[in-house]
């Protein structure tokens, strides 16, 4: 059952906080902590960009070398990327400062950073803020929301979800936060997301679950076709519910995985809807492809096309833009079999553009949620992806990102 008022500390045994350390000039929180009162099993998936931020590479190394951690510290406003060895040591110092306050080992503290690439972390600002960050951390709703606000960059809306499930006769809680608005594209749909749960579940099982579940959720979001260098999804499971261990392919695992997938699904849509400058959430579905890869290539081509995305912004039912994207997608398709509709309005059938009422089309495309349906009529494979429209504000935001 999904929880309406969600925050990251809803599962038992977790605390969180967010403070302003001086990385964001607007005074908003920019340093977050999420921690467990006991060792928590951990698993993660990461950006596919070969260039990776130093805070991220440190976390990847930790998750590969140990089963459990105590928490994660995340800063926004600075990506801690492309600054050389100093970036690695800065991430370590940040973790050491948190570990000292928590009474943990630095290797138990994951690090993550997001923001401008190519500038060193203002380490003194961060380390001087960490004692207060940890001291005032709690399981309260307020602290949970502060942690989410602290990881946001160009996001305009917080992204928080949670759910409870009954396993072994007890209530298990899963919660998550995410940031993501720009530089969003599959493999991994780049963002930072942290899940917490009081379930008793091993690292191996968590890793299998998270790897499976990002395929049709986070990896089906594209805002602008760019893949960032710092981003990841991690899950911490501390077993504070004191239930038996959830094992792979058990009934309990299937219940837990279904709830986890639903939360990934919701967060993915939130990220697409909150794309930089976006005014619309766009879902593209492709039906009847020859292969799974053909279906994927088709949805990908439309979702990353500036011409398709600006047409949606302009409420222009220009089916030629969408058909053109399908044609260069690399998918094996037969143009003469294609049908297409925009928000339920047929605009293309059997390879031919259809006449339609422009006013009705404009009314349908004026909605916030836009559905583009492509029927290839050539097989049994389907896929879908979420994106957003390209607006004037996207250019404004990214033309002056560092200022």
Secondary structure, DSSP 8 states (H G I E B T S, - for coil): -B-SS--TT-STTEEEEEE--SSSTT----EEEEEEEEEEEEEEEE---SS--HHHHHHHHHHHH-SEEEEEEEEEEE---SSTHHHHHHHHHHHHHHHHHHT--GGGEEEEEEEETTS---HHHHHHHHHHHHHT-BSSHHHHHHHHHHH-SS-SS-EEEEEEEEETTEEEEEEEEEE-SSS--TTTT--EEEEEE---B-HHHHHHHHHHHTTTTGGGB-SSS---SS-EEEEEE--TT----B-TTSHHHHHHHHHHHHHHHHHHHHHHHT-TT---EEEEEEEEESSHHHHHHHHHHHHT-HHHHHHHHTT---HHHHHHHHHHS-----GGG-EEEETTEEEEETTEE----HHHHHHHHTSSEEEEEEE--SSSEEEEEEEE---HHHHHHHHTTT-
